[in-house]
Amino acid sequence: MTVPAPGLPARVRIHEVGARDGLQNEKTAVPTEVKAEFVRRLAASGLTTIEATSFVHPKWVPQLADAEQLFPLLADVDAALPVLVPNERGLDRALALGATRIAVFGSATETFASRNLNRTVAESLAMFEPVVARARQGGAHVRGYLSMCFGDPWEGAVPVHQVVSVAKALLDLGCDELSLGDTIGVATPGHVQALLSALNEAGVPTDRIGVHFHDTYGQALSNTLAALQHGVTTVDASAGGLGGCPYAKSATGNLATEDLVWMLDGLGIETGVDLAALTATSVWMAEQLGRPSPSRTVRALSHKE
């Protein structure tokens, strides 16, 4: 039953991360053709932005070592297909295959920057500078991921002003949009709205902000609703609730796209996504992975059938 609530956007763009952020955490490598079929099915369900893969060194993320083989298989997919690039070498590989949307992955905290990027925050921004500049020169759209925006497993609570500072630095490099990551899932709605307000006060417009919540403490949908109330219209989610972050202990499960779509459908917010087709895709992918989907909506809808 659709019952709109006041003060919410009419439409939300879902940035689907299951094929990249989801599959990079799998213990065993998923065959390239299965990944390609997953992306095709996600697009057929109505998702318009599907993060396809990551051009990182295979030593760091062996599950995505087939980026060069996968990306050409997606040439016929009718969706934007962003790819993650860690540095200029990754950018070269992505651009050579015709990628037109790239993402860089920064950290709001020094400890995670050190563990994930082997650099300080300042050094990582310096590394991203030529990546973003060259991508923009080539006409590519650039997203800047910012992880550990609410809490860090080594440093604890992350001060809002610290997040704002790194977020502004990413935009100053030339990123078109920011994705604020709650990497270990500790955010709560008031914290979300406080960070968004602080970013606005620092001159960052809401229409350049996306949110990326993990469901570690069951807060992902609550936090998403808080962001929507603030005016955010880009929400990251992962089909079937796949994935987390391989370099962040205690990071479990992205927000499941089906759980998000169930809520947005109920609120009368357009997404363009066919929930039944998306659920069927996640059931199929769960079969490929040999385990049930953690998404509550997938479980409820597939159990009904």
C-alpha positions as CSV (number, residue, x, y, z in Angstrom):
1,M,0.0,0.0,0.0
2,T,1.5,3.3,-1.1
3,V,1.3,6.1,1.6
4,P,3.5,9.1,0.8
5,A,5.1,11.0,3.7
6,P,5.7,14.8,3.6
7,G,9.1,16.3,2.8
8,L,10.6,13.5,0.8
9,P,11.9,13.6,-2.8
10,A,9.7,12.4,-5.7
11,R,12.4,10.2,-7.2
12,V,15.6,8.5,-5.9
13,R,18.5,7.2,-8.0
14,I,19.8,3.9,-6.7
15,H,23.5,3.4,-7.2
16,E,23.8,-0.4,-7.3
17,V,27.0,-1.7,-5.8
18,G,26.3,-5.5,-5.6
19,A,28.5,-6.5,-8.6
20,R,31.5,-4.6,-7.2
21,D,31.3,-4.0,-3.5
22,G,29.2,-7.2,-3.0
23,L,31.2,-9.7,-5.0
24,Q,34.7,-8.3,-3.9
25,N,34.1,-10.0,-0.5
26,E,33.3,-13.4,-1.7
27,K,35.6,-16.2,-0.4
28,T,35.7,-17.8,-3.9
29,A,36.0,-16.1,-7.3
30,V,32.7,-15.8,-9.1
31,P,33.0,-16.7,-12.9
32,T,33.2,-13.7,-15.2
33,E,30.2,-14.8,-17.2
34,V,28.1,-15.1,-14.0
35,K,29.1,-11.5,-13.1
36,A,28.2,-10.3,-16.5
37,E,24.8,-12.0,-16.3
38,F,24.3,-10.5,-12.9
39,V,24.8,-7.0,-14.2
40,R,22.5,-7.7,-17.2
41,R,19.7,-8.9,-14.9
42,L,20.2,-5.9,-12.6
43,A,19.8,-3.6,-15.6
44,A,16.8,-5.5,-16.8
45,S,15.1,-4.9,-13.4
46,G,15.3,-1.1,-14.0
47,L,18.5,-0.1,-12.2
48,T,20.2,2.7,-14.2
49,T,23.5,2.9,-12.3
50,I,25.4,-0.3,-11.7
51,E,28.9,-0.3,-10.4
52,A,30.5,-3.0,-12.5
53,T,34.0,-3.8,-11.2
54,S,37.2,-2.4,-9.8
55,F,40.5,-1.9,-11.6
56,V,42.7,-2.5,-8.6
57,H,45.7,-4.8,-8.5
58,P,44.5,-8.4,-8.3
59,K,46.8,-8.9,-5.3
60,W,44.5,-6.7,-3.2
61,V,41.1,-7.7,-4.5
62,P,41.6,-11.1,-6.3
63,Q,37.8,-11.5,-6.7
64,L,37.8,-8.6,-9.2
65,A,41.0,-9.7,-11.1
66,D,38.8,-10.2,-14.2
67,A,37.9,-6.5,-14.8
68,E,39.5,-6.5,-18.2
69,Q,37.6,-9.6,-19.3
70,L,34.3,-8.5,-17.7
71,F,33.9,-4.9,-18.8
72,P,33.8,-5.6,-22.6
73,L,31.0,-8.2,-21.9
74,L,28.8,-5.3,-20.7
75,A,28.9,-3.2,-23.8
76,D,25.2,-3.9,-24.6
77,V,24.0,-3.1,-21.0
78,D,21.6,-0.2,-21.0
79,A,22.8,1.5,-17.7
80,A,25.6,3.7,-16.5
81,L,28.5,1.4,-15.4
82,P,30.9,3.1,-13.0
83,V,34.2,1.4,-12.1
84,L,36.4,1.9,-9.1
85,V,40.0,3.0,-9.9
86,P,42.6,3.4,-7.1
87,N,45.3,5.2,-9.0
88,E,46.5,6.3,-12.5
89,R,47.4,2.7,-13.5
90,G,43.8,1.7,-12.7
91,L,42.5,4.7,-14.6
92,D,44.6,3.8,-17.7
93,R,43.1,0.3,-17.7
94,A,39.6,1.6,-17.3
95,L,39.8,4.3,-20.0
96,A,41.4,1.8,-22.4
97,L,38.2,-0.2,-22.2
98,G,35.9,2.8,-22.7
99,A,34.8,3.5,-19.1
100,T,33.0,6.8,-18.9
101,R,32.2,6.8,-15.1
102,I,34.9,6.2,-12.6
103,A,35.1,6.3,-8.8
104,V,38.0,6.9,-6.4
105,F,37.9,5.6,-2.8
106,G,39.1,7.9,0.0
107,S,39.0,7.7,3.8
108,A,37.9,10.2,6.4
109,T,40.3,8.6,9.0
110,E,44.1,8.2,9.0
111,T,44.1,4.6,10.3
112,F,41.8,3.3,7.5
113,A,43.7,5.3,4.9
114,S,46.8,3.6,6.1
115,R,45.3,0.1,6.2
116,N,43.3,0.4,3.0
117,L,45.4,2.7,0.8
118,N,48.8,2.4,2.5
119,R,48.9,6.2,2.7
120,T,48.0,9.1,4.9
121,V,44.8,11.0,4.0
122,A,46.8,13.8,2.5
123,E,48.9,11.4,0.5
124,S,45.8,9.6,-0.8
125,L,44.2,12.9,-1.9
126,A,47.5,13.7,-3.7
127,M,47.3,10.3,-5.4
128,F,43.7,11.0,-6.6
129,E,44.5,14.4,-7.9
130,P,45.9,13.4,-11.4
131,V,43.3,10.5,-11.6
132,V,40.4,12.9,-11.2
133,A,41.9,15.5,-13.4
134,R,42.7,13.1,-16.3
135,A,39.3,11.4,-16.0
136,R,37.5,14.8,-16.2
137,Q,39.7,15.8,-19.1
138,G,38.6,12.7,-20.9
139,G,34.9,13.5,-20.3
140,A,34.4,10.9,-17.5
141,H,32.0,11.4,-14.6
142,V,33.9,11.1,-11.3
143,R,32.5,9.9,-8.0
144,G,34.4,10.2,-4.7
145,Y,33.8,7.6,-2.1
146,L,34.5,8.7,1.4
147,S,34.6,5.8,3.9
148,M,34.5,5.9,7.7
149,C,32.3,9.0,7.8
150,F,30.6,8.1,11.1
151,G,32.9,5.7,13.0
152,D,36.1,3.8,12.6
153,P,36.9,0.5,14.2
154,W,40.4,1.7,15.3
155,E,39.7,5.4,16.0
156,G,36.2,5.3,17.3
157,A,33.8,8.1,16.6
158,V,34.8,10.3,13.7
159,P,34.4,14.1,14.3
160,V,32.0,15.7,11.8
161,H,34.4,18.5,11.0
162,Q,37.0,16.0,10.0
163,V,34.6,14.3,7.5
164,V,33.6,17.7,6.1
165,S,37.3,18.6,5.6
166,V,38.1,15.5,3.5
167,A,34.8,15.6,1.7
168,K,35.5,19.2,0.6
169,A,39.0,18.2,-0.5
170,L,37.5,15.5,-2.8
171,L,35.1,17.9,-4.4
172,D,37.9,20.5,-4.8
173,L,39.9,17.8,-6.7
174,G,37.0,17.8,-9.2
175,C,34.8,14.9,-8.1
176,D,31.2,15.3,-9.5
177,E,29.6,13.6,-6.6
178,L,30.4,12.3,-3.1
179,S,29.3,9.0,-1.5
180,L,29.3,9.2,2.3
181,G,30.1,5.7,3.6
182,D,29.1,4.4,7.0
183,T,31.6,1.6,6.5
184,I,31.1,-0.2,9.9
185,G,27.4,0.6,10.2
186,V,27.4,2.7,13.4
187,A,25.6,5.8,12.1
188,T,22.2,6.8,13.5
189,P,19.7,9.2,12.0
190,G,20.6,12.3,14.0
191,H,24.3,11.8,13.2
192,V,23.4,11.5,9.5
193,Q,21.4,14.8,9.5
194,A,24.2,16.6,11.5
195,L,26.8,15.6,8.9
196,L,24.6,16.6,5.9
197,S,23.9,19.9,7.6
198,A,27.6,20.5,8.3
199,L,28.4,19.7,4.7
200,N,25.8,22.2,3.4
201,E,27.1,24.9,5.8
202,A,30.6,24.3,4.3
203,G,29.2,24.9,0.8
204,V,28.6,21.3,-0.3
205,P,25.2,21.2,-2.0
206,T,22.9,18.2,-1.2
207,D,22.5,17.3,-4.9
208,R,26.2,16.3,-5.0
209,I,25.9,13.9,-2.1
210,G,25.0,10.2,-2.1
211,V,24.8,8.0,1.0
212,H,26.2,4.5,1.5
213,F,24.9,2.7,4.7
214,H,25.8,-0.7,6.1
215,D,23.3,-2.6,8.2
216,T,25.6,-3.9,10.9
217,Y,23.4,-2.5,13.7
218,G,20.1,-2.6,11.7
219,Q,20.2,1.1,11.1
220,A,20.7,1.4,7.3
221,L,17.0,2.1,6.3
222,S,16.5,4.5,9.2
223,N,19.6,6.4,8.2
224,T,18.5,6.4,4.5
225,L,15.2,7.9,5.5
226,A,17.0,10.6,7.5
227,A,19.1,11.4,4.4
228,L,16.0,11.5,2.2
229,Q,14.3,13.9,4.7
230,H,17.4,16.1,4.2
231,G,16.9,16.1,0.4
232,V,19.4,13.4,-0.6
233,T,18.3,11.6,-3.8
234,T,21.2,9.2,-4.5
235,V,21.3,6.1,-2.4
236,D,23.9,3.3,-2.7
237,A,22.6,-0.3,-2.2
238,S,23.6,-3.8,-3.0
239,A,21.2,-6.4,-4.6
240,G,20.4,-9.1,-2.1
241,G,22.5,-7.3,0.6
242,L,25.8,-8.7,-0.7
243,G,29.1,-7.4,0.6
244,G,30.7,-5.2,3.1
245,C,34.4,-4.1,3.1
246,P,37.3,-6.6,3.1
247,Y,39.6,-4.0,4.9
248,A,37.2,-3.0,7.7
249,K,36.7,-5.5,10.5
250,S,33.1,-5.6,11.7
251,A,31.7,-4.3,8.4
252,T,28.8,-6.5,7.6
253,G,26.3,-6.2,4.8
254,N,25.5,-3.3,2.6
255,L,21.9,-2.0,2.6
256,A,19.9,-4.5,0.5
257,T,18.5,-2.9,-2.7
258,E,15.3,-4.8,-2.3
259,D,14.8,-3.6,1.3
260,L,15.4,0.0,0.0
261,V,13.0,-0.4,-2.9
262,W,10.2,-1.9,-0.7
263,M,10.4,1.2,1.5
264,L,10.6,3.7,-1.4
265,D,7.7,1.9,-3.2
266,G,5.6,2.2,0.0
267,L,6.4,5.9,0.2
268,G,5.5,6.5,-3.4
269,I,9.0,7.5,-4.4
270,E,9.9,6.6,-7.9
271,T,13.0,4.4,-8.6
272,G,12.2,2.8,-11.9
273,V,13.0,-0.6,-10.4
274,D,10.8,-3.6,-10.8
275,L,11.0,-5.2,-7.3
276,A,9.8,-8.7,-8.5
277,A,12.5,-8.8,-11.2
278,L,15.2,-7.5,-8.8
279,T,14.2,-10.1,-6.2
280,A,14.4,-12.9,-8.8
281,T,17.8,-11.7,-9.7
282,S,19.0,-11.8,-6.1
283,V,17.5,-15.3,-5.7
284,W,19.4,-16.4,-8.8
285,M,22.6,-14.9,-7.6
286,A,22.2,-16.5,-4.2
287,E,22.0,-19.9,-6.0
288,Q,25.2,-19.1,-7.8
289,L,26.9,-18.3,-4.5
290,G,25.4,-21.3,-2.7
291,R,23.8,-19.5,0.1
292,P,20.5,-17.6,0.8
293,S,20.3,-13.8,0.4
294,P,20.5,-11.9,3.7
295,S,17.9,-9.4,2.4
296,R,14.7,-9.6,4.5
297,T,12.6,-8.5,1.5
298,V,14.2,-11.1,-0.8
299,R,13.5,-13.8,1.8
300,A,9.9,-12.6,2.4
301,L,9.0,-12.3,-1.3
302,S,10.7,-15.5,-2.4
303,H,9.1,-17.4,0.6
304,K,5.7,-16.2,-0.5
305,E,6.1,-17.8,-3.9
